[in-house]
Amino acid sequence: MTSTETKPVVIKHTLNALTTCDRHPSAKAYVVTYKESMELYWCKHCSDIHSEKLFIAGWNIDDQTSILTGEIEAYNKKDEIT
């Protein structure tokens, strides 16, 4: 039996410093889940909790947490210099 898995189409959303988590408005959003005309924005914490269930329910996931990783690395380098 061969695998018929297909990769989901990823549509990048533009997230900026003002894009916040729908559940925690004080947290920056790094993940967008979307289905039909609905969009939900998530911080890393909420995404870790909800993404799997949303994916199973047919939601698409645009995960941009690599931005967070880059921001953490840049911050840590700044600390090393000073």
Protein Blocks (a to p, Z undefined) as FASTA:
>chain_A
ZZfbdcdddddddddfklccfklmmbccfbdcdehjbccdddfklmmmmmmmmmmnopac
ddfklmmmmmmmmmmmmmmmZZ
